[in-house]
């Protein structure tokens, strides 16, 4: 029991001792931790104080910079204000000085004006005295003397002026004659020209004479159909490898030539095919007419022409005037007009336009009884051409009065183009006019569809509609046309009138 108690006491003492020792160890460790914490806190404190000082110094520096910048702005504003004050003071002093000078000048002027007024009054008195003395000496008043002096000076001046005017007029006439000749000669020399060409036959070349028989056809059916469709006389003779197309109208000859070319190339030659090809070629020629008109306008630099005027210009290619190709004549006249207008200081573009259009009345089918110049003017007015151009077209043969400078230029240039050597042949033009009159005379009868003057006017072929004209009527029609030609026309030899009436029945197998 005692041993147990002693063991327990020893255990308790051991535990207490251990506790005391552990407490001391723990206390010493906690003191160490506290010191370390205090040291770290001191270090952190110092760092924070340093950071705070740096931040303060940075803020202080920024604040000082801002203050310095504001001070600089204030100083700059003060300097500008001082400069403005100095400048204003200088201007004010200058203004004060100028005001004093102007006051002095005004005072001086007032003094001088007073002196001038006094002298003027003295001069008036002196002049009045001199006038009174002169009136007393001459026995005339001042107004009477003025009138006499003016009359004498007027008569003298009038005489000298008339002499001067006469001299100027004589010199102007001499110079005008020389200048006009110079302009006309230069204009003619600066435009290329060409001679009149034949315009009644066209030679169609073929590869062999065998084709002639195919063109003629059985009993002449093909050649008759071709002549009836084109209005051209086709002469097939012994000329080797050539067929002659004869007609006064170049457009008809061109249609016949192109149709023959297509028929010969294709090989199918019969009446139905001939009519089909001729109609097709006629449309092609109409398209070519429009293209020719456009190309002519572009070549001459003329813009804004109405499509109908372009078509009329293209048709000039297939017309002639006294043997001179009408399109070539119009182009030549247009270039002459432009050159002459430039020499005279007028608008060359307008002159060129008027020169190109001056003969459009010759190719129009409207109102053929009117002179071509008047008809051309009406067409130009219809298609919105300017009044000065219309007047130039209408007045180039003096049918109307010339109202612009453009009109005499067109008239002169038209005459230059037509009157130059080799330009025209009057015999050809009268021949063509006679053939056209023949055709128009027969076309005036009812039921007549087409008329063609062939063989140089020795034969007139009249194609009539079978539904409107009977066989008996055809005989009567040929007799009436022959009588009318005898009574109304002048022609050499005799004219054969052939009335052609055909009945056709056409159906299609579908």
C-alpha positions in Angstrom: 0.0 0.0 0.0 2.7 2.4 0.9 4.6 1.3 -2.2 1.5 2.2 -4.2 1.2 5.5 -2.6 4.8 6.2 -3.1 4.5 5.3 -6.8 1.5 7.5 -7.2 3.3 10.4 -5.4 6.3 9.8 -7.6 4.1 9.7 -10.7 2.4 12.9 -9.7 5.7 14.6 -9.0 7.0 13.4 -12.3 3.9 14.7 -14.1 4.2 18.1 -12.3 7.9 18.3 -13.1 7.2 17.4 -16.7 4.4 20.0 -16.8 6.6 22.7 -15.3 9.4 21.9 -17.7 7.0 21.8 -20.7 5.5 25.1 -19.5 8.9 26.7 -19.4 9.8 25.4 -22.8 6.4 26.5 -24.2 6.8 30.0 -22.6 10.3 30.4 -24.0 9.0 29.3 -27.5 6.1 31.7 -27.3 8.4 34.6 -26.3 10.5 33.7 -29.3 7.4 33.7 -31.6 6.3 37.1 -30.2 9.7 38.6 -30.7 9.8 37.3 -34.3 6.3 38.7 -34.8 7.3 42.1 -33.3 10.3 42.1 -35.6 8.2 41.3 -38.7 5.7 44.0 -37.6 8.5 46.5 -37.2 9.8 45.7 -40.7 6.3 45.9 -42.2 5.7 49.2 -40.3 8.9 50.6 -41.7 8.0 49.5 -45.2 4.6 51.0 -45.0 6.1 54.3 -43.6 8.5 54.3 -46.5 5.7 53.7 -49.0 3.7 56.4 -47.4 6.6 58.8 -47.6 7.2 57.9 -51.3 3.5 58.3 -52.1 3.5 61.6 -50.3 6.6 62.8 -52.1 5.0 61.7 -55.5 1.8 63.5 -54.7 3.8 66.5 -53.6 5.8 66.4 -56.9 2.7 66.1 -59.0 1.0 69.0 -57.1 4.1 71.2 -57.6 4.1 70.4 -61.3 0.4 71.3 -61.6 1.0 74.5 -59.7 4.0 75.3 -61.9 1.9 74.6 -65.1 -0.9 76.9 -63.8 1.6 79.5 -62.9 3.2 79.3 -66.4 -0.3 79.7 -68.0 -1.0 82.7 -65.8 2.4 84.2 -66.7 1.7 83.6 -70.4 -1.7 85.1 -70.2 -0.3 88.1 -68.3 2.4 88.6 -71.0 -0.2 88.4 -73.8 -2.4 90.9 -72.0 0.6 93.2 -71.5 1.5 92.9 -75.2 -2.1 93.7 -76.2 -2.1 96.7 -73.8 1.1 97.9 -75.4 -0.2 97.4 -78.9 -3.5 99.1 -78.1 -1.6 102.0 -76.6 0.5 102.3 -79.7 -2.6 102.1 -82.0 -4.3 104.7 -79.9 -1.3 107.0 -80.0 -1.1 106.4 -83.9 -4.8 107.2 -84.2 -4.4 110.4 -82.1 -1.5 111.4 -84.3 -3.4 110.8 -87.6 -6.4 112.6 -86.2 -4.3 115.7 -85.5 -2.7 115.4 -89.0 -6.2 115.1 -90.7 -7.4 118.1 -88.7 -4.4 120.1 -89.9 -5.0 119.0 -93.5 -8.7 119.8 -93.3 -7.9 123.3 -92.0 -5.3 123.8 -94.8 -7.9 122.6 -97.4 -10.5 125.0 -96.0 -8.1 127.8 -96.3 -7.2 126.8 -99.9 -10.9 126.5 -100.8 -11.5 130.0 -99.6 -8.6 131.3 -101.7 -9.8 129.3 -104.8 -13.3 130.7 -104.3 -12.0 134.2 -104.1 -9.9 133.7 -107.2 -12.8 132.1 -109.1 -15.0 135.1 -108.3 -12.2 137.4 -109.5 -11.9 135.3 -112.7 -15.6 135.4 -113.4 -15.6 139.1 -113.0 -12.6 139.4 -115.4 -14.2 137.0 -117.9 -17.5 138.9 -117.8 -15.6 142.1 -118.4 -13.7 140.5 -121.4 -17.0 139.2 -122.9 -18.6 142.6 -122.5 -15.6 144.2 -124.3 -15.7 141.6 -127.1 -19.4 142.1 -127.6 -18.9 145.8 -127.8 -16.1 145.4 -130.3 -17.8 142.7 -132.5 -21.4 143.9 -132.2 -22.5 140.3 -131.4 -23.7 138.8 -128.2 -21.9 135.8 -126.7 -24.7 133.3 -127.7 -24.7 134.5 -131.3 -20.9 134.2 -131.5 -21.2 130.6 -130.2 -23.8 129.6 -132.7 -21.7 131.0 -135.6 -18.6 129.2 -134.4 -20.5 126.0 -133.9 -22.0 126.1 -137.4 -18.6 126.8 -139.0 -17.0 124.0 -137.1 -19.8 121.6 -137.9 -19.6 122.3 -141.7 -15.9 121.8 -141.6 -16.1 118.7 -139.6 -18.8 117.2 -141.8 -16.7 117.8 -144.9 -13.6 116.2 -143.4 -15.7 113.3 -142.0 -17.3 112.6 -145.5 -13.9 112.6 -147.1 -12.6 110.2 -144.4 -15.6 107.9 -144.8 -15.2 107.8 -148.6 -11.5 106.9 -148.2 -12.4 104.1 -145.7 -15.2 102.8 -147.9 -12.9 102.6 -151.0 -10.2 100.9 -149.0 -12.8 98.5 -147.5 -14.1 97.6 -150.9 -10.7 96.8 -152.2 -9.8 94.8 -149.2 -13.1 93.0 -149.1 -12.8 91.9 -152.7 -9.2 90.6 -152.1 -10.2 89.0 -148.8 -13.3 87.3 -150.2 -11.3 85.9 -153.2 -8.6 84.7 -150.8 -11.1 82.9 -148.6 -12.9 81.3 -151.5 -9.6 80.1 -153.1 -8.3 78.8 -149.8 -11.5 77.0 -149.1 -11.5 75.3 -152.5 -7.9 74.3 -152.2 -8.3 72.8 -148.7 -11.1 70.4 -149.7 -10.4 67.3 -151.8 -12.7 66.8 -154.8 -13.5 64.1 -157.3 -15.1 64.0 -160.8 -18.5 62.9 -161.8 -18.8 59.2 -162.5 -21.1 57.1 -164.7 -24.4 56.4 -163.0 -26.7 54.5 -165.4 -25.1 51.0 -165.7 -23.5 48.4 -163.5 -21.4 45.5 -164.7 -22.1 42.2 -162.9 -19.2 39.8 -163.3 -19.8 36.0 -163.5 -17.5 33.1 -163.4 -18.7 31.5 -166.7 -21.2 32.0 -169.4 -23.2 29.0 -168.3 -24.7 31.0 -165.5 -26.3 33.4 -168.1 -28.7 30.6 -169.2 -29.7 29.9 -165.6 -30.3 33.6 -165.0 -32.5 33.9 -168.1 -34.4 30.7 -167.2 -36.9 28.7 -169.2 -38.5 31.0 -171.8 -37.0 34.0 -169.9 -39.1 33.5 -166.7 -36.2 34.2 -164.3 -34.9 37.3 -166.0 -38.5 38.7 -166.3 -39.1 38.0 -162.6 -35.8 39.7 -161.7 -36.6 42.7 -163.8 -40.1 43.0 -162.4 -38.9 42.7 -158.8 -36.0 45.2 -159.1 -37.1 47.5 -161.9 -33.7 47.1 -163.5 -33.1 46.2 -167.2 -30.8 43.1 -167.3 -28.9 42.9 -170.5 -27.5 39.5 -171.2 -25.4 39.6 -174.5 -22.2 38.2 -175.9 -20.0 40.1 -173.5 -17.8 37.4 -171.9 -18.3 36.8 -168.2 -20.4 39.9 -167.6 -24.1 40.9 -167.3 -25.1 44.6 -167.7 -27.6 46.1 -165.2 -29.1 49.2 -166.6 -31.3 51.7 -164.6 -31.2 55.4 -163.8 -31.7 54.7 -160.1 -28.5 53.6 -158.4 -30.4 52.0 -155.5 -32.3 49.7 -157.8 -29.0 48.7 -159.5 -27.4 48.0 -156.2 -30.4 45.8 -155.1 -30.3 44.0 -158.4 -26.5 43.5 -158.1 -26.7 42.1 -154.6 -29.7 39.9 -155.4 -27.9 38.5 -158.4 -24.8 37.8 -156.4 -26.8 35.9 -153.7 -28.8 33.9 -156.4 -25.7 32.9 -158.3 -23.8 32.0 -155.1 -26.8 30.0 -153.8 -27.5 28.3 -157.2 -31.3 28.3 -156.7 -32.7 30.6 -159.4 -36.4 30.6 -159.9 -39.2 33.3 -159.7 -40.3 32.6 -156.1 -36.7 32.5 -154.9 -35.9 35.7 -156.9 -38.7 37.6 -155.1 -37.6 36.3 -151.7 -33.9 37.3 -152.2 -34.9 40.7 -153.7 -37.0 41.5 -150.6 -34.3 40.4 -148.3 -31.6 42.5 -150.2 -33.9 45.5 -150.2 -34.0 45.3 -146.4 -30.3 45.0 -146.2 -29.8 48.1 -148.4 -32.2 50.0 -146.2 -30.1 49.0 -143.2 -26.9 50.0 -145.1 -28.5 53.4 -145.8 -29.0 54.0 -142.1 -25.4 52.9 -141.4 -24.0 55.1 -144.2 -25.9 58.1 -142.7 -24.5 57.4 -139.2 -21.0 56.9 -140.5 -21.2 60.1 -142.5 -22.3 62.1 -139.5 -19.5 60.6 -137.4 -16.9 61.3 -140.0 -18.0 65.0 -140.2 -18.2 65.3 -136.4 -22.0 66.1 -136.6 -23.9 64.9 -133.5 -27.6 64.8 -132.5 -29.2 64.3 -135.9 -32.7 62.9 -135.9 -32.9 59.3 -137.1 -35.0 60.3 -140.1 -32.4 62.9 -141.1 -29.7 60.2 -140.8 -31.7 58.0 -143.1 -32.1 60.8 -145.6 -28.3 61.4 -145.5 -27.7 57.7 -146.1 -30.1 57.7 -149.1 -27.9 60.4 -150.8 -25.4 57.6 -151.5 -27.8 56.3 -154.1 -28.8 59.6 -155.7 -27.0 61.9 -158.1 -27.3 65.5 -159.1 -26.2 66.3 -162.7 -24.1 63.2 -162.6 -22.5 64.1 -159.2 -23.0 61.7 -156.3 -25.3 63.6 -153.9 -23.7 62.2 -150.7 -20.2 63.2 -152.0 -21.5 66.6 -153.0 -23.1 67.1 -149.5 -20.0 66.0 -147.7 -17.9 68.3 -149.9 -20.3 71.2 -149.3 -20.2 70.6 -145.5 -16.4 70.7 -145.4 -16.3 73.8 -147.6 -18.8 75.5 -145.3 -16.8 74.6 -142.2 -13.6 76.1 -143.7 -15.3 79.2 -144.9 -17.1 79.8 -141.6 -13.8 79.4 -139.7 -12.2 82.0 -142.0 -15.1 84.4 -141.3 -15.1 83.9 -137.6 -18.5 82.0 -137.5 -19.4 78.6 -136.0 -17.9 75.9 -138.2 -19.9 73.1 -136.7 -23.2 74.8 -137.5 -22.0 75.6 -141.0 -20.9 71.9 -141.6 -24.3 70.7 -140.4 -26.2 73.1 -142.7 -23.9 72.1 -145.6 -24.6 68.4 -145.1 -28.3 68.8 -144.9 -28.8 71.4 -147.7 -29.9 68.9 -150.3 -32.0 66.4 -148.2 -35.1 67.6 -150.1 -33.8 65.8 -153.2 -34.0 62.3 -151.5 -37.4 62.8 -149.8 -40.6 61.2 -151.1 -42.7 63.9 -149.4 -44.4 66.7 -151.5 -42.2 66.2 -154.6 -43.9 69.2 -156.3 -42.1 71.6 -153.9 -38.6 72.9 -154.7 -36.0 70.7 -153.0 -34.6 73.6 -150.9 -38.1 74.4 -149.5 -38.8 70.7 -148.9 -35.4 70.3 -147.2 -36.2 73.3 -144.9 -39.5 71.8 -144.0 -37.9 68.5 -143.2 -35.3 70.2 -141.0 -38.0 72.2 -139.2 -40.0 69.0 -138.7 -37.0 67.2 -137.1 -36.2 70.1 -134.7 -33.1 71.6 -136.4 -32.2 75.2 -135.3 -33.8 78.1 -137.2 -30.5 79.4 -138.7 -29.8 76.0 -140.2 -33.3 75.7 -141.6 -33.0 79.1 -143.2 -29.6 78.2 -144.7 -31.2 75.0 -146.2 -34.3 76.9 -147.6 -32.4 79.9 -148.9 -29.5 78.2 -150.8 -31.3 78.7 -154.1 -33.0 82.0 -153.1 -36.5 80.6 -152.7 -36.7 82.4 -149.4 -35.0 85.4 -147.9 -31.7 84.9 -146.2 -31.8 85.9 -142.5 -28.5 84.6 -141.2 -24.8 84.7 -142.2 -25.0 80.9 -142.5 -27.3 81.0 -145.6 -24.9 82.8 -148.0 -22.0 80.5 -146.9 -24.1 77.4 -147.8 -25.2 78.9 -151.1 -21.6 79.8 -152.1 -20.2 76.5 -151.0 -23.0 74.6 -152.9 -22.1 76.6 -156.0 -18.4 75.9 -155.5 -18.9 72.1 -155.2 -21.2 72.0 -158.2 -19.4 74.5 -160.5 -15.9 73.1 -160.2 -14.5 71.4 -163.4 -15.6 67.8 -163.7 -18.2 68.0 -160.9 -21.5 67.6 -162.9 -22.9 66.6 -166.2 -26.2 68.3 -166.9 -27.2 65.9 -169.7 -27.4 63.0 -167.2 -29.5 64.9 -164.8 -32.1 65.9 -167.4 -32.2 62.2 -168.6 -32.8 61.0 -165.0 -35.5 63.6 -164.5 -37.3 62.5 -167.7 -37.2 58.8 -166.5 -38.6 59.7 -163.1 -41.4 61.8 -164.7 -42.3 58.7 -166.8 -42.5 56.5 -163.7 -44.5 59.0 -161.7 -47.0 59.6 -164.6 -47.8 55.9 -164.8 -47.9 55.5 -161.0 -50.7 58.1 -160.8 -53.2 55.7 -162.2 -55.4 53.6 -159.8 -54.4 49.9 -159.5 -50.7 50.5 -160.5 -48.3 48.9 -158.0 -44.9 49.6 -159.5 -43.5 51.4 -162.5 -40.0 50.9 -164.0 -38.5 52.9 -166.8 -35.9 50.8 -168.6 -33.9 50.7 -171.8 -32.9 54.4 -171.3 -36.5 55.4 -171.2 -37.5 53.6 -174.4 -39.7 51.2 -172.4 -42.0 51.7 -169.4 -43.1 48.6 -167.5 -46.2 49.0 -165.4 -47.0 46.3 -162.8 -50.7 46.3 -161.7 -52.6 44.4 -159.1 -54.6 41.5 -160.5 -57.5 42.0 -158.0 -57.9 45.7 -159.1 -57.2 45.6 -162.8 -58.6 43.1 -165.3 -57.0 42.0 -168.5 -59.2 44.3 -170.5 -58.4 47.2 -168.1 -54.7 46.5 -168.7 -55.1 47.1 -172.4 -57.0 50.3 -171.7 -54.4 51.4 -169.1 -51.5 51.0 -171.5 -53.4 53.0 -174.2 -54.2 55.8 -171.7 -50.6 56.0 -170.4 -49.3 56.2 -173.9 -51.6 59.0 -174.8 -50.8 60.9 -171.7 -47.0 60.6 -172.3 -47.6 61.9 -175.9 -49.5 65.0 -174.7 -47.6 65.9 -171.5 -43.9 64.9 -172.1 -41.1 65.6 -174.4 -38.9 62.6 -175.4 -36.8 61.3 -178.2 -38.0 58.4 -180.4 -40.9 56.3 -179.0 -41.7 54.8 -175.6 -43.1 51.3 -175.3 -45.6 50.8 -172.4 -45.9 47.3 -171.1 -48.6 46.5 -168.5 -47.9 43.3 -166.5 -50.7 41.6 -164.7 -50.2 38.3 -162.9 -52.5 36.1 -160.9 -50.9 33.9 -158.3 -52.3 31.2 -156.0 -50.2 30.5 -153.0 -50.8 27.8 -150.3 -48.6 26.2 -147.6 -48.3 22.5 -146.8 -48.1 22.1 -143.0 
